[in-house]
C-alpha cells in the first residue's frame, strides 16, 4: 500500500500537488511550476530528513496519493498527505496517515512526535487525522495562522 517514492514518481507528485482541490488545501494555495517541483523533488528524494511514500491500492491502475514526512530534528517531523480525487472521502486517508506514521517512526528511531498543520477550513483532513490518533496540539509555539495543529506521539511501551 505504501512504497518509497522514486524518480519515476516526480510527474505524478507534481500533477497531484497542482490538482485544484489539493492546491486549495495547501498553506501557499498556489500552483507549483514544473521547474520548481523538479528541483525540490530531486533534492527531497536524496535527503535523509525527508520521507516520501507513494500510496497504491490494488483496485487502482497507478498511484492514488502520497504521504510525506519532513524530519525537523528534536524528535519531531511534519506530515503532508494528498490523495487523487477518486480516492478522497473513502477513509483511505486515515489508513495512509496511520501507516505512514509507523513507516516514519521505523525510518527515524528518534522520532517521537508527528505534527500536521491542516488549514482550519479543511475539516475532512482534520477528521482523518483525528481518526488516525492525532490530537489537537495546544502548544502556542507550534501555531500557524489559519491552521489547526494536530500531533501524534510515538506509543510508549505499556501504553494502551
C-alpha positions in Angstrom: 0.0 0.0 0.0 2.9 2.4 0.7 6.2 2.4 -1.1 9.1 4.8 -1.1 9.0 7.4 -3.9 11.4 7.0 -6.8 12.4 9.3 -9.7 9.5 7.9 -11.7 7.0 9.4 -9.3 8.0 13.0 -9.9 5.4 13.7 -12.6 2.6 12.1 -10.5 3.5 14.1 -7.5 3.5 17.4 -9.5 0.2 16.6 -11.1 -1.4 15.7 -7.7 0.2 18.8 -6.0 -1.3 21.0 -8.7 -4.7 19.5 -8.6 -7.0 22.5 -7.9 -8.6 20.7 -4.9 -5.2 20.0 -3.4 -3.9 23.5 -4.1 -6.9 24.8 -2.2 -5.8 22.9 0.9 -2.1 23.8 0.9 -0.6 26.5 3.0 0.5 28.6 0.0 -2.6 27.9 -2.1 -0.5 28.3 -5.3 0.3 26.1 -8.2 4.0 24.9 -8.3 5.9 25.4 -11.6 7.4 22.2 -13.1 11.0 23.6 -12.7 10.4 24.4 -9.0 9.0 20.9 -8.4 11.8 19.1 -10.2 14.4 20.9 -8.2 12.6 20.2 -5.0 11.9 16.5 -5.8 15.5 15.8 -6.8 16.7 17.2 -3.5 13.9 15.7 -1.4 14.3 12.0 -2.6 18.0 12.1 -1.7 17.8 13.8 1.7 17.8 11.7 4.9 15.4 14.1 6.6 12.6 13.6 4.0 10.5 10.5 3.5 8.1 10.5 0.6 5.8 7.4 0.4 3.5 6.7 -2.6 0.1 5.3 -1.9 -1.0 2.4 -4.1 -4.2 0.4 -4.0 -4.9 -3.0 -5.6 -8.1 -1.6 -7.3 -6.2 1.3 -8.9 -4.2 1.4 -12.1 -1.5 3.6 -10.6 -0.6 5.7 -7.5 -3.6 7.2 -5.6 -1.7 9.5 -3.4 1.3 10.3 -1.2 2.3 10.9 2.3 5.4 12.9 3.0 7.4 13.5 6.2 9.9 16.2 6.9 12.1 15.4 9.9 12.7 18.7 11.7 15.1 17.1 14.3 14.5 17.2 18.0 12.3 14.1 17.7 9.6 15.9 15.5 8.5 15.5 11.9 5.8 17.2 9.9 3.4 15.2 7.8 1.7 16.1 4.5 -0.8 13.9 2.6 -2.8 14.1 -0.6 -5.0 11.6 -2.5 -6.2 11.7 -6.0 -9.8 12.9 -6.4 -11.5 9.5 -6.8 -9.9 8.2 -3.6 -10.9 11.1 -1.3 -13.8 10.6 1.1 -13.3 6.8 1.3 -11.5 6.7 4.7 -8.3 5.8 2.9 -6.6 9.0 4.2 -6.9 7.8 7.8 -5.2 4.4 7.0 -2.5 6.2 5.0 -1.8 8.6 7.9 -1.6 5.8 10.4 0.6 3.5 8.3 2.8 6.4 7.2 3.5 7.4 10.8 4.6 3.8 11.5 6.9 3.9 8.5 8.4 7.3 9.6 8.9 6.0 13.1 10.7 3.0 11.7 12.8 5.2 9.4 13.8 7.5 12.2 14.2 5.7 15.5 14.4 9.0 17.4 11.1 10.3 16.0 8.7 10.9 18.9 6.1 13.2 17.5 4.5 13.9 14.1 2.8 17.2 13.5 0.1 18.0 11.0 -0.6 21.6 10.1 -4.1 21.5 8.5 -5.9 24.5 7.1 -8.7 25.3 9.5 -11.3 25.2 6.7 -10.2 21.6 5.8 -12.4 19.7 8.2 -12.2 16.4 6.2 -8.5 16.3 6.8 -8.9 17.3 10.5 -11.3 14.4 10.9 -8.9 12.0 9.1 -6.0 12.9 11.4 -8.3 12.7 14.4 -9.3 9.1 13.4 -5.7 8.3 12.9 -4.9 9.1 16.6 -3.8 12.7 16.2 -4.9 15.2 18.9 -5.2 18.9 18.9 -1.9 20.5 19.8 -2.3 23.4 22.2 1.3 24.5 22.2 1.3 28.2 21.2 4.9 27.8 19.8 3.5 25.4 17.2 0.7 27.6 15.9 0.4 28.7 12.3 -2.1 31.3 11.2 -5.2 29.8 9.6 -4.2 26.2 10.6 -5.2 23.6 13.1 -2.2 21.9 14.6 -2.6 18.2 15.3 0.0 15.9 16.8 0.7 12.2 17.2 3.1 10.8 19.7 5.0 7.6 19.5 3.3 5.0 21.6 5.3 4.1 24.8 5.7 0.6 25.9 2.8 -0.3 28.1 0.5 2.4 26.6 -3.0 1.2 25.8 
